[in-house]
Amino acid sequence: MKRKVQLVVISDTHLGTIGARTEELYKYLKSIDPQIIVLNGDIIDIWQFSKRHWDKNHTKIIKQLLKFISDGVIVHYIAGNHDESFRRFLNFEIGGFTISNKLKLTLDGKKAWFFHGDVFDVTMQHSRWITRLGGFSYDALIFLNSVVNRVLTLLGRDKLSFSKTIKNKVKAAVSYINKFEDTVAEIAIHNKYDYVVCGHIHQPCIKTITNNHGSVQYLNSGDWIENLTALEYDNNTWNIFHYESSKLKKQGTNDDDFKDVKELFLELSSDFKM
């Protein structure tokens, strides 16, 4: 039985890279029955994309998203920095699917502002080569982490997350995250939004941020590399979905539920008219 949910926000899946957790993401998509999906940036990682990392679960994810669209689910794709190539197609809309740089929705009478978050990253704006170098270093760290975790699993030990430890304990990383959240919240409060929803920093969060001019609920959907999280909105309430603590973790995948993307596009072509 699929869970009905009004709105789902997913970001930072980094499809096409070594760290993408496609099996887990596919299980999650198959478990929900949403009305609206917001893909909030860095979905397909153009920067580090490699076809050798594109397994069948990647294709299943694309198929499931297309199925959502054909079933009448509204899917918003917001471009991030790793998939900034999609910004060439801003305001593209077809069959319930849109591509944009930001999104404004009204949820039960409250104003929500969605964007990836890289526009508020000073490094992105002024030192893009450093950001790209950081992306490659992050991939190398994820690869090393996966090797270490295989050994730990064989030894019956708990897995580790190198990058999580760095983000949570290194003062510079903690300071960066706090500054990002405060900057985003300040602008949202100034524009009188009730919710501001981001990705980019891979830190799932729901909290209220207050300054001298008001308050706003800040939300971040996290990522599908380490945290395996998504935001869900239903019945006037926001929640963070955690894959690792869900029942989905114990379920297997169905290999029969696989079709080639080209075949799927042919099936859906009649539904998408330019």
PyRosetta script that sets phi, psi and omega in degrees:
from pyrosetta import init, pose_from_sequence

init()
pose = pose_from_sequence("MKRKVQLVVISDTHLGTIGARTEELYKYLKSIDPQIIVLNGDIIDIWQFSKRHWDKNHTKIIKQLLKFISDGVIVHYIAGNHDESFRRFLNFEIGGFTISNKLKLTLDGKKAWFFHGDVFDVTMQHSRWITRLGGFSYDALIFLNSVVNRVLTLLGRDKLSFSKTIKNKVKAAVSYINKFEDTVAEIAIHNKYDYVVCGHIHQPCIKTITNNHGSVQYLNSGDWIENLTALEYDNNTWNIFHYESSKLKKQGTNDDDFKDVKELFLELSSDFKM")
pose.set_psi(1, 123.6)
pose.set_omega(1, -178.8)
pose.set_phi(2, -81.1)
pose.set_psi(2, 143.8)
pose.set_omega(2, 179.0)
pose.set_phi(3, -80.0)
pose.set_psi(3, 127.0)
pose.set_omega(3, 175.4)
pose.set_phi(4, -80.6)
pose.set_psi(4, 134.1)
pose.set_omega(4, 179.1)
pose.set_phi(5, -147.1)
pose.set_psi(5, 140.4)
pose.set_omega(5, -175.1)
pose.set_phi(6, -69.4)
pose.set_psi(6, -46.9)
pose.set_omega(6, -174.7)
pose.set_phi(7, -143.6)
pose.set_psi(7, 137.3)
pose.set_omega(7, 176.9)
pose.set_phi(8, -126.0)
pose.set_psi(8, 135.7)
pose.set_omega(8, 176.2)
pose.set_phi(9, -118.8)
pose.set_psi(9, 123.6)
pose.set_omega(9, 179.3)
pose.set_phi(10, -126.5)
pose.set_psi(10, 136.9)
pose.set_omega(10, 176.9)
pose.set_phi(11, -144.7)
pose.set_psi(11, 165.9)
pose.set_omega(11, 169.8)
pose.set_phi(12, 53.4)
pose.set_psi(12, 51.5)
pose.set_omega(12, 174.1)
pose.set_phi(13, -84.1)
pose.set_psi(13, -25.2)
pose.set_omega(13, 176.7)
pose.set_phi(14, 50.0)
pose.set_psi(14, 51.1)
pose.set_omega(14, 178.3)
pose.set_phi(15, -62.4)
pose.set_psi(15, 141.6)
pose.set_omega(15, -179.2)
pose.set_phi(16, 93.3)
pose.set_psi(16, 6.4)
pose.set_omega(16, 178.6)
pose.set_phi(17, -118.6)
pose.set_psi(17, 167.2)
pose.set_omega(17, -176.4)
pose.set_phi(18, -65.1)
pose.set_psi(18, -27.1)
pose.set_omega(18, -175.6)
pose.set_phi(19, -89.2)
pose.set_psi(19, -5.9)
pose.set_omega(19, -175.3)
pose.set_phi(20, -61.7)
pose.set_psi(20, 129.4)
pose.set_omega(20, -179.6)
pose.set_phi(21, -98.8)
pose.set_psi(21, 71.9)
pose.set_omega(21, -169.6)
pose.set_phi(22, -72.9)
pose.set_psi(22, -35.5)
pose.set_omega(22, -179.9)
pose.set_phi(23, -63.1)
pose.set_psi(23, -44.6)
pose.set_omega(23, -179.4)
pose.set_phi(24, -66.6)
pose.set_psi(24, -42.3)
pose.set_omega(24, 179.7)
pose.set_phi(25, -64.5)
pose.set_psi(25, -40.5)
pose.set_omega(25, 179.1)
pose.set_phi(26, -63.0)
pose.set_psi(26, -43.4)
pose.set_omega(26, 177.0)
pose.set_phi(27, -57.7)
pose.set_psi(27, -42.6)
pose.set_omega(27, -179.7)
pose.set_phi(28, -63.6)
pose.set_psi(28, -47.7)
pose.set_omega(28, -179.6)
pose.set_phi(29, -60.4)
pose.set_psi(29, -37.0)
pose.set_omega(29, 179.7)
pose.set_phi(30, -71.7)
pose.set_psi(30, -17.5)
pose.set_omega(30, -174.4)
pose.set_phi(31, -91.0)
pose.set_psi(31, -8.6)
pose.set_omega(31, -173.0)
pose.set_phi(32, -115.5)
pose.set_psi(32, 155.9)
pose.set_omega(32, 175.4)
pose.set_phi(33, -127.0)
pose.set_psi(33, 81.9)
pose.set_omega(33, -172.7)
pose.set_phi(34, -90.5)
pose.set_psi(34, 160.9)
pose.set_omega(34, 170.9)
pose.set_phi(35, -92.6)
pose.set_psi(35, -37.2)
pose.set_omega(35, -178.6)
pose.set_phi(36, -137.0)
pose.set_psi(36, 137.5)
pose.set_omega(36, 172.9)
pose.set_phi(37, -122.0)
pose.set_psi(37, 130.0)
pose.set_omega(37, 173.7)
pose.set_phi(38, -110.8)
pose.set_psi(38, 114.9)
pose.set_omega(38, 175.2)
pose.set_phi(39, -93.0)
pose.set_psi(39, 99.4)
pose.set_omega(39, -164.9)
pose.set_phi(40, -94.7)
pose.set_psi(40, 52.3)
pose.set_omega(40, 169.5)
pose.set_phi(41, 92.3)
pose.set_psi(41, 153.4)
pose.set_omega(41, -179.0)
pose.set_phi(42, 54.8)
pose.set_psi(42, 42.9)
pose.set_omega(42, 178.2)
pose.set_phi(43, -80.0)
pose.set_psi(43, -58.4)
pose.set_omega(43, 171.5)
pose.set_phi(44, -102.2)
pose.set_psi(44, 121.7)
pose.set_omega(44, -174.9)
pose.set_phi(45, -85.8)
pose.set_psi(45, 96.6)
pose.set_omega(45, -179.7)
pose.set_phi(46, -69.5)
pose.set_psi(46, -32.4)
pose.set_omega(46, -176.7)
pose.set_phi(47, -63.6)
pose.set_psi(47, -48.2)
pose.set_omega(47, -176.2)
pose.set_phi(48, -110.3)
pose.set_psi(48, 18.8)
pose.set_omega(48, -175.7)
pose.set_phi(49, -61.0)
pose.set_psi(49, 135.4)
pose.set_omega(49, 174.8)
pose.set_phi(50, -142.4)
pose.set_psi(50, 128.4)
pose.set_omega(50, -176.2)
pose.set_phi(51, -66.3)
pose.set_psi(51, -21.2)
pose.set_omega(51, 179.0)
pose.set_phi(52, -70.5)
pose.set_psi(52, -17.2)
pose.set_omega(52, 177.7)
pose.set_phi(53, -93.3)
pose.set_psi(53, -4.1)
pose.set_omega(53, -177.1)
pose.set_phi(54, -85.8)
pose.set_psi(54, 90.3)
pose.set_omega(54, 179.9)
pose.set_phi(55, -90.2)
pose.set_psi(55, -176.8)
pose.set_omega(55, -175.5)
pose.set_phi(56, -66.0)
pose.set_psi(56, -26.2)
pose.set_omega(56, 178.3)
pose.set_phi(57, -68.0)
pose.set_psi(57, -31.2)
pose.set_omega(57, 172.8)
pose.set_phi(58, -58.5)
pose.set_psi(58, -47.5)
pose.set_omega(58, -178.5)
pose.set_phi(59, -64.7)
pose.set_psi(59, -37.8)
pose.set_omega(59, 177.2)
pose.set_phi(60, -62.1)
pose.set_psi(60, -37.7)
pose.set_omega(60, 179.2)
pose.set_phi(61, -63.8)
pose.set_psi(61, -46.6)
pose.set_omega(61, 178.2)
pose.set_phi(62, -60.5)
pose.set_psi(62, -43.0)
pose.set_omega(62, 178.7)
pose.set_phi(63, -60.3)
pose.set_psi(63, -44.5)
pose.set_omega(63, -178.1)
pose.set_phi(64, -64.9)
pose.set_psi(64, -39.5)
pose.set_omega(64, 177.7)
pose.set_phi(65, -64.3)
pose.set_psi(65, -41.0)
pose.set_omega(65, 176.9)
pose.set_phi(66, -65.0)
pose.set_psi(66, -36.8)
pose.set_omega(66, 177.9)
pose.set_phi(67, -65.0)
pose.set_psi(67, -41.0)
pose.set_omega(67, 175.7)
pose.set_phi(68, -55.2)
pose.set_psi(68, -47.8)
pose.set_omega(68, -177.7)
pose.set_phi(69, -62.2)
pose.set_psi(69, -45.9)
pose.set_omega(69, -178.8)
pose.set_phi(70, -66.0)
pose.set_psi(70, -23.8)
pose.set_omega(70, 178.5)
pose.set_phi(71, -87.4)
pose.set_psi(71, 1.5)
pose.set_omega(71, 176.5)
pose.set_phi(72, 98.1)
pose.set_psi(72, 4.5)
pose.set_omega(72, 176.1)
pose.set_phi(73, -73.9)
pose.set_psi(73, 133.8)
pose.set_omega(73, 176.5)
pose.set_phi(74, -81.3)
pose.set_psi(74, 124.4)
pose.set_omega(74, -178.8)
pose.set_phi(75, -119.8)
pose.set_psi(75, 117.6)
pose.set_omega(75, 177.0)
pose.set_phi(76, -103.5)
pose.set_psi(76, 124.8)
pose.set_omega(76, 175.3)
pose.set_phi(77, -105.4)
pose.set_psi(77, 113.6)
pose.set_omega(77, 177.1)
pose.set_phi(78, -102.2)
pose.set_psi(78, 123.8)
pose.set_omega(78, -176.6)
pose.set_phi(79, -71.7)
pose.set_psi(79, 143.1)
pose.set_omega(79, 174.9)
pose.set_phi(80, -114.0)
pose.set_psi(80, -163.2)
pose.set_omega(80, -179.6)
pose.set_phi(81, -79.7)
pose.set_psi(81, -36.8)
pose.set_omega(81, -179.9)
pose.set_phi(82, -76.4)
pose.set_psi(82, -17.0)
pose.set_omega(82, 174.5)
pose.set_phi(83, -123.0)
pose.set_psi(83, 37.3)
pose.set_omega(83, -176.7)
pose.set_phi(84, -64.0)
pose.set_psi(84, -16.3)
pose.set_omega(84, 176.9)
pose.set_phi(85, -58.6)
pose.set_psi(85, -27.4)
pose.set_omega(85, 179.6)
pose.set_phi(86, -70.0)
pose.set_psi(86, -13.2)
pose.set_omega(86, 178.9)
pose.set_phi(87, -69.0)
pose.set_psi(87, -12.1)
pose.set_omega(87, 173.0)
pose.set_phi(88, -70.6)
pose.set_psi(88, -15.3)
pose.set_omega(88, -176.9)
pose.set_phi(89, -114.2)
pose.set_psi(89, 27.9)
pose.set_omega(89, -179.4)
pose.set_phi(90, -57.7)
pose.set_psi(90, 142.3)
pose.set_omega(90, -179.4)
pose.set_phi(91, 71.5)
pose.set_psi(91, 10.3)
pose.set_omega(91, 172.8)
pose.set_phi(92, -68.4)
pose.set_psi(92, 136.3)
pose.set_omega(92, -179.8)
pose.set_phi(93, -146.3)
pose.set_psi(93, 131.0)
pose.set_omega(93, 178.5)
pose.set_phi(94, -157.4)
pose.set_psi(94, 125.6)
pose.set_omega(94, 174.2)
pose.set_phi(95, 51.4)
pose.set_psi(95, 40.3)
pose.set_omega(95, 179.6)
pose.set_phi(96, 87.1)
pose.set_psi(96, 3.4)
pose.set_omega(96, 178.7)
pose.set_phi(97, -112.8)
pose.set_psi(97, 129.8)
pose.set_omega(97, 179.6)
pose.set_phi(98, -129.5)
pose.set_psi(98, 152.6)
pose.set_omega(98, 173.0)
pose.set_phi(99, -120.2)
pose.set_psi(99, 130.1)
pose.set_omega(99, -176.9)
pose.set_phi(100, -150.0)
pose.set_psi(100, 176.4)
pose.set_omega(100, 177.8)
pose.set_phi(101, -99.8)
pose.set_psi(101, -24.8)
pose.set_omega(101, 178.1)
pose.set_phi(102, -157.1)
pose.set_psi(102, 166.5)
pose.set_omega(102, -174.5)
pose.set_phi(103, -145.5)
pose.set_psi(103, 138.1)
pose.set_omega(103, 175.7)
pose.set_phi(104, -121.3)
pose.set_psi(104, 126.5)
pose.set_omega(104, 178.5)
pose.set_phi(105, -131.3)
pose.set_psi(105, 152.4)
pose.set_omega(105, 171.8)
pose.set_phi(106, -106.0)
pose.set_psi(106, 120.3)
pose.set_omega(106, -177.2)
pose.set_phi(107, -116.1)
pose.set_psi(107, 108.9)
pose.set_omega(107, -179.3)
pose.set_phi(108, 50.7)
pose.set_psi(108, 44.7)
pose.set_omega(108, 176.2)
pose.set_phi(109, 84.0)
pose.set_psi(109, -0.6)
pose.set_omega(109, 179.9)
pose.set_phi(110, -110.6)
pose.set_psi(110, 145.3)
pose.set_omega(110, -176.1)
pose.set_phi(111, -87.6)
pose.set_psi(111, 127.3)
pose.set_omega(111, 179.7)
pose.set_phi(112, -120.0)
pose.set_psi(112, 136.9)
pose.set_omega(112, -178.5)
pose.set_phi(113, -120.0)
pose.set_psi(113, 121.4)
pose.set_omega(113, -178.0)
pose.set_phi(114, -115.0)
pose.set_psi(114, 134.0)
pose.set_omega(114, 170.6)
pose.set_phi(115, -162.3)
pose.set_psi(115, 161.7)
pose.set_omega(115, -174.2)
pose.set_phi(116, -68.8)
pose.set_psi(116, -49.1)
pose.set_omega(116, 177.3)
pose.set_phi(117, 121.8)
pose.set_psi(117, -11.6)
pose.set_omega(117, -176.8)
pose.set_phi(118, -68.3)
pose.set_psi(118, -20.7)
pose.set_omega(118, 179.5)
pose.set_phi(119, -66.6)
pose.set_psi(119, -18.1)
pose.set_omega(119, 178.9)
pose.set_phi(120, -101.8)
pose.set_psi(120, 11.6)
pose.set_omega(120, 179.7)
pose.set_phi(121, -95.5)
pose.set_psi(121, 110.8)
pose.set_omega(121, -177.4)
pose.set_phi(122, -59.8)
pose.set_psi(122, -38.0)
pose.set_omega(122, 179.4)
pose.set_phi(123, -62.8)
pose.set_psi(123, -40.0)
pose.set_omega(123, 179.2)
pose.set_phi(124, -62.8)
pose.set_psi(124, -38.2)
pose.set_omega(124, -174.1)
pose.set_phi(125, -76.4)
pose.set_psi(125, -32.5)
pose.set_omega(125, -170.5)
pose.set_phi(126, -118.7)
pose.set_psi(126, -18.8)
pose.set_omega(126, -177.5)
pose.set_phi(127, -141.4)
pose.set_psi(127, 67.9)
pose.set_omega(127, -174.3)
pose.set_phi(128, -63.7)
pose.set_psi(128, -30.8)
pose.set_omega(128, -179.3)
pose.set_phi(129, -66.1)
pose.set_psi(129, -33.6)
pose.set_omega(129, 176.7)
pose.set_phi(130, -66.1)
pose.set_psi(130, -40.9)
pose.set_omega(130, 179.5)
pose.set_phi(131, -62.9)
pose.set_psi(131, -43.1)
pose.set_omega(131, 179.1)
pose.set_phi(132, -66.0)
pose.set_psi(132, -40.9)
pose.set_omega(132, 176.5)
pose.set_phi(133, -61.0)
pose.set_psi(133, -41.3)
pose.set_omega(133, 177.2)
pose.set_phi(134, -61.9)
pose.set_psi(134, -36.6)
pose.set_omega(134, 178.3)
pose.set_phi(135, -63.3)
pose.set_psi(135, -44.2)
pose.set_omega(135, 178.3)
pose.set_phi(136, -66.8)
pose.set_psi(136, -38.5)
pose.set_omega(136, 178.1)
pose.set_phi(137, -65.1)
pose.set_psi(137, -37.7)
pose.set_omega(137, 178.7)
pose.set_phi(138, -63.4)
pose.set_psi(138, -42.6)
pose.set_omega(138, 177.1)
pose.set_phi(139, -60.2)
pose.set_psi(139, -43.0)
pose.set_omega(139, 179.8)
pose.set_phi(140, -64.1)
pose.set_psi(140, -38.8)
pose.set_omega(140, 178.6)
pose.set_phi(141, -64.6)
pose.set_psi(141, -41.5)
pose.set_omega(141, 178.5)
pose.set_phi(142, -63.4)
pose.set_psi(142, -41.2)
pose.set_omega(142, 179.0)
pose.set_phi(143, -63.5)
pose.set_psi(143, -47.2)
pose.set_omega(143, 179.1)
pose.set_phi(144, -61.4)
pose.set_psi(144, -41.0)
pose.set_omega(144, 179.7)
pose.set_phi(145, -61.4)
pose.set_psi(145, -40.5)
pose.set_omega(145, -178.9)
pose.set_phi(146, -65.7)
pose.set_psi(146, -37.6)
pose.set_omega(146, 178.6)
pose.set_phi(147, -65.7)
pose.set_psi(147, -46.0)
pose.set_omega(147, 179.8)
pose.set_phi(148, -62.0)
pose.set_psi(148, -41.6)
pose.set_omega(148, -177.9)
pose.set_phi(149, -67.6)
pose.set_psi(149, -30.5)
pose.set_omega(149, 175.1)
pose.set_phi(150, -63.8)
pose.set_psi(150, -42.1)
pose.set_omega(150, 178.6)
pose.set_phi(151, -65.6)
pose.set_psi(151, -44.0)
pose.set_omega(151, -179.9)
pose.set_phi(152, -62.5)
pose.set_psi(152, -38.2)
pose.set_omega(152, 178.2)
pose.set_phi(153, -63.4)
pose.set_psi(153, -42.7)
pose.set_omega(153, 178.0)
pose.set_phi(154, -62.5)
pose.set_psi(154, -31.7)
pose.set_omega(154, -179.5)
pose.set_phi(155, -87.7)
pose.set_psi(155, -0.5)
pose.set_omega(155, -179.8)
pose.set_phi(156, 75.5)
pose.set_psi(156, 22.5)
pose.set_omega(156, -179.1)
pose.set_phi(157, -100.9)
pose.set_psi(157, 160.8)
pose.set_omega(157, 177.9)
pose.set_phi(158, -71.0)
pose.set_psi(158, 149.0)
pose.set_omega(158, 179.0)
pose.set_phi(159, -73.8)
pose.set_psi(159, 157.3)
pose.set_omega(159, 178.0)
pose.set_phi(160, -119.0)
pose.set_psi(160, 157.1)
pose.set_omega(160, 172.5)
pose.set_phi(161, -126.1)
pose.set_psi(161, 105.4)
pose.set_omega(161, -177.5)
pose.set_phi(162, -61.7)
pose.set_psi(162, -48.5)
pose.set_omega(162, -174.9)
pose.set_phi(163, -68.4)
pose.set_psi(163, -34.5)
pose.set_omega(163, 175.8)
pose.set_phi(164, -61.4)
pose.set_psi(164, -43.2)
pose.set_omega(164, -179.8)
pose.set_phi(165, -62.2)
pose.set_psi(165, -42.4)
pose.set_omega(165, 179.4)
pose.set_phi(166, -62.3)
pose.set_psi(166, -47.6)
pose.set_omega(166, -177.3)
pose.set_phi(167, -64.4)
pose.set_psi(167, -36.4)
pose.set_omega(167, -174.5)
pose.set_phi(168, -83.7)
pose.set_psi(168, -21.4)
pose.set_omega(168, -172.6)
pose.set_phi(169, -117.7)
pose.set_psi(169, -24.1)
pose.set_omega(169, 179.4)
pose.set_phi(170, -79.1)
pose.set_psi(170, 125.0)
pose.set_omega(170, -173.3)
pose.set_phi(171, -57.6)
pose.set_psi(171, -40.0)
pose.set_omega(171, -178.3)
pose.set_phi(172, -63.4)
pose.set_psi(172, -39.6)
pose.set_omega(172, 179.7)
pose.set_phi(173, -68.5)
pose.set_psi(173, -43.7)
pose.set_omega(173, 179.0)
pose.set_phi(174, -62.5)
pose.set_psi(174, -41.8)
pose.set_omega(174, 179.3)
pose.set_phi(175, -63.8)
pose.set_psi(175, -41.2)
pose.set_omega(175, 179.1)
pose.set_phi(176, -61.4)
pose.set_psi(176, -45.8)
pose.set_omega(176, -178.9)
pose.set_phi(177, -62.4)
pose.set_psi(177, -45.3)
pose.set_omega(177, 180.0)
pose.set_phi(178, -62.3)
pose.set_psi(178, -41.2)
pose.set_omega(178, 180.0)
pose.set_phi(179, -66.9)
pose.set_psi(179, -40.2)
pose.set_omega(179, 177.3)
pose.set_phi(180, -58.8)
pose.set_psi(180, -50.1)
pose.set_omega(180, -177.8)
pose.set_phi(181, -62.5)
pose.set_psi(181, -43.2)
pose.set_omega(181, -179.1)
pose.set_phi(182, -66.5)
pose.set_psi(182, -39.1)
pose.set_omega(182, 179.5)
pose.set_phi(183, -64.9)
pose.set_psi(183, -47.2)
pose.set_omega(183, 178.9)
pose.set_phi(184, -59.7)
pose.set_psi(184, -45.8)
pose.set_omega(184, -178.0)
pose.set_phi(185, -64.6)
pose.set_psi(185, -40.6)
pose.set_omega(185, -179.4)
pose.set_phi(186, -59.2)
pose.set_psi(186, -44.1)
pose.set_omega(186, -179.2)
pose.set_phi(187, -69.4)
pose.set_psi(187, -39.2)
pose.set_omega(187, 179.0)
pose.set_phi(188, -64.4)
pose.set_psi(188, -41.4)
pose.set_omega(188, 178.5)
pose.set_phi(189, -64.4)
pose.set_psi(189, -42.8)
pose.set_omega(189, 179.1)
pose.set_phi(190, -59.0)
pose.set_psi(190, -36.0)
pose.set_omega(190, -178.7)
pose.set_phi(191, -93.8)
pose.set_psi(191, 8.6)
pose.set_omega(191, 173.0)
pose.set_phi(192, 62.0)
pose.set_psi(192, 41.7)
pose.set_omega(192, 172.7)
pose.set_phi(193, -88.8)
pose.set_psi(193, 149.4)
pose.set_omega(193, 175.8)
pose.set_phi(194, -88.0)
pose.set_psi(194, -33.3)
pose.set_omega(194, 179.7)
pose.set_phi(195, -130.2)
pose.set_psi(195, 141.9)
pose.set_omega(195, 169.2)
pose.set_phi(196, -128.6)
pose.set_psi(196, 125.9)
pose.set_omega(196, -169.7)
pose.set_phi(197, -123.0)
pose.set_psi(197, 121.1)
pose.set_omega(197, -175.6)
pose.set_phi(198, -128.7)
pose.set_psi(198, 176.3)
pose.set_omega(198, 169.0)
pose.set_phi(199, -132.5)
pose.set_psi(199, -130.2)
pose.set_omega(199, 167.8)
pose.set_phi(200, 75.6)
pose.set_psi(200, -48.3)
pose.set_omega(200, -173.7)
pose.set_phi(201, -96.2)
pose.set_psi(201, 2.9)
pose.set_omega(201, 174.1)
pose.set_phi(202, 59.7)
pose.set_psi(202, 30.9)
pose.set_omega(202, -179.1)
pose.set_phi(203, -123.7)
pose.set_psi(203, 97.8)
pose.set_omega(203, -179.8)
pose.set_phi(204, -61.7)
pose.set_psi(204, 136.7)
pose.set_omega(204, -174.0)
pose.set_phi(205, -163.4)
pose.set_psi(205, 142.5)
pose.set_omega(205, 166.0)
pose.set_phi(206, -135.2)
pose.set_psi(206, 117.3)
pose.set_omega(206, 178.4)
pose.set_phi(207, -158.8)
pose.set_psi(207, 158.9)
pose.set_omega(207, 176.8)
pose.set_phi(208, -96.5)
pose.set_psi(208, 128.2)
pose.set_omega(208, 178.6)
pose.set_phi(209, -112.9)
pose.set_psi(209, 129.6)
pose.set_omega(209, -176.3)
pose.set_phi(210, -122.6)
pose.set_psi(210, 138.3)
pose.set_omega(210, 171.3)
pose.set_phi(211, -132.5)
pose.set_psi(211, -167.3)
pose.set_omega(211, -175.6)
pose.set_phi(212, -67.3)
pose.set_psi(212, -14.0)
pose.set_omega(212, -175.0)
pose.set_phi(213, -106.6)
pose.set_psi(213, -5.4)
pose.set_omega(213, -179.9)
pose.set_phi(214, 148.4)
pose.set_psi(214, -158.0)
pose.set_omega(214, -179.5)
pose.set_phi(215, -144.7)
pose.set_psi(215, 160.8)
pose.set_omega(215, 179.0)
pose.set_phi(216, -150.0)
pose.set_psi(216, 151.0)
pose.set_omega(216, 174.5)
pose.set_phi(217, -89.6)
pose.set_psi(217, 115.4)
pose.set_omega(217, 179.5)
pose.set_phi(218, -94.0)
pose.set_psi(218, 131.9)
pose.set_omega(218, 179.6)
pose.set_phi(219, -132.7)
pose.set_psi(219, 140.9)
pose.set_omega(219, 175.6)
pose.set_phi(220, -133.7)
pose.set_psi(220, 131.4)
pose.set_omega(220, -174.5)
pose.set_phi(221, -80.8)
pose.set_psi(221, -4.9)
pose.set_omega(221, 178.0)
pose.set_phi(222, 77.3)
pose.set_psi(222, -129.1)
pose.set_omega(222, -176.6)
pose.set_phi(223, -163.6)
pose.set_psi(223, 173.0)
pose.set_omega(223, 174.6)
pose.set_phi(224, -120.4)
pose.set_psi(224, 41.1)
pose.set_omega(224, 172.6)
pose.set_phi(225, -113.5)
pose.set_psi(225, -49.9)
pose.set_omega(225, -177.9)
pose.set_phi(226, -118.1)
pose.set_psi(226, -51.1)
pose.set_omega(226, -173.1)
pose.set_phi(227, -80.0)
pose.set_psi(227, -29.8)
pose.set_omega(227, -179.1)
pose.set_phi(228, 53.5)
pose.set_psi(228, 62.7)
pose.set_omega(228, -175.0)
pose.set_phi(229, -130.1)
pose.set_psi(229, 157.9)
pose.set_omega(229, 173.7)
pose.set_phi(230, -145.8)
pose.set_psi(230, 158.6)
pose.set_omega(230, 173.5)
pose.set_phi(231, -97.7)
pose.set_psi(231, 139.5)
pose.set_omega(231, 177.2)
pose.set_phi(232, -128.8)
pose.set_psi(232, 133.7)
pose.set_omega(232, 176.6)
pose.set_phi(233, -119.3)
pose.set_psi(233, 125.5)
pose.set_omega(233, 179.1)
pose.set_phi(234, -160.1)
pose.set_psi(234, 142.8)
pose.set_omega(234, 179.5)
pose.set_phi(235, 52.3)
pose.set_psi(235, 43.6)
pose.set_omega(235, 175.2)
pose.set_phi(236, 65.4)
pose.set_psi(236, 23.3)
pose.set_omega(236, -177.1)
pose.set_phi(237, -135.9)
pose.set_psi(237, 138.4)
pose.set_omega(237, 174.3)
pose.set_phi(238, -98.1)
pose.set_psi(238, 141.7)
pose.set_omega(238, 174.0)
pose.set_phi(239, -141.1)
pose.set_psi(239, 154.7)
pose.set_omega(239, 172.5)
pose.set_phi(240, -99.0)
pose.set_psi(240, 123.4)
pose.set_omega(240, 174.1)
pose.set_phi(241, -85.5)
pose.set_psi(241, 126.8)
pose.set_omega(241, 177.7)
pose.set_phi(242, -112.2)
pose.set_psi(242, 112.5)
pose.set_omega(242, -178.0)
pose.set_phi(243, -61.5)
pose.set_psi(243, -41.8)
pose.set_omega(243, -173.8)
pose.set_phi(244, -62.4)
pose.set_psi(244, -26.6)
pose.set_omega(244, 179.9)
pose.set_phi(245, -103.8)
pose.set_psi(245, 10.4)
pose.set_omega(245, -178.1)
pose.set_phi(246, -97.6)
pose.set_psi(246, 167.0)
pose.set_omega(246, 177.2)
pose.set_phi(247, -69.8)
pose.set_psi(247, -20.4)
pose.set_omega(247, -177.9)
pose.set_phi(248, -61.1)
pose.set_psi(248, -29.7)
pose.set_omega(248, -176.1)
pose.set_phi(249, -58.5)
pose.set_psi(249, -30.1)
pose.set_omega(249, -176.3)
pose.set_phi(250, -89.5)
pose.set_psi(250, -7.2)
pose.set_omega(250, -176.9)
pose.set_phi(251, -87.7)
pose.set_psi(251, 149.0)
pose.set_omega(251, 175.8)
pose.set_phi(252, -88.1)
pose.set_psi(252, 176.8)
pose.set_omega(252, 177.0)
pose.set_phi(253, -106.3)
pose.set_psi(253, 158.1)
pose.set_omega(253, -178.2)
pose.set_phi(254, -107.0)
pose.set_psi(254, 105.7)
pose.set_omega(254, -178.2)
pose.set_phi(255, -68.6)
pose.set_psi(255, -18.6)
pose.set_omega(255, 179.0)
pose.set_phi(256, -71.4)
pose.set_psi(256, -16.7)
pose.set_omega(256, -177.4)
pose.set_phi(257, -90.0)
pose.set_psi(257, 50.6)
pose.set_omega(257, -174.9)
pose.set_phi(258, -134.1)
pose.set_psi(258, 130.8)
pose.set_omega(258, 174.5)
pose.set_phi(259, -136.6)
pose.set_psi(259, 153.6)
pose.set_omega(259, 176.3)
pose.set_phi(260, -67.3)
pose.set_psi(260, 141.9)
pose.set_omega(260, -177.8)
pose.set_phi(261, -60.4)
pose.set_psi(261, -38.6)
pose.set_omega(261, 179.7)
pose.set_phi(262, -60.3)
pose.set_psi(262, -42.6)
pose.set_omega(262, 178.4)
pose.set_phi(263, -62.5)
pose.set_psi(263, -40.4)
pose.set_omega(263, -179.4)
pose.set_phi(264, -66.3)
pose.set_psi(264, -41.3)
pose.set_omega(264, 178.3)
pose.set_phi(265, -60.4)
pose.set_psi(265, -38.0)
pose.set_omega(265, 177.7)
pose.set_phi(266, -64.5)
pose.set_psi(266, -39.1)
pose.set_omega(266, -180.0)
pose.set_phi(267, -64.9)
pose.set_psi(267, -37.4)
pose.set_omega(267, -174.5)
pose.set_phi(268, -93.2)
pose.set_psi(268, -5.2)
pose.set_omega(268, -172.0)
pose.set_phi(269, -58.1)
pose.set_psi(269, -32.3)
pose.set_omega(269, -179.2)
pose.set_phi(270, -69.8)
pose.set_psi(270, -20.9)
pose.set_omega(270, -178.6)
pose.set_phi(271, -86.6)
pose.set_psi(271, -18.1)
pose.set_omega(271, -175.9)
pose.set_phi(272, -114.2)
pose.set_psi(272, 101.9)
pose.set_omega(272, -178.4)
pose.set_phi(273, -115.3)
pose.set_psi(273, 130.0)
pose.set_omega(273, -178.4)
pose.set_phi(274, -70.4)
pose.dump_pdb("model.pdb")
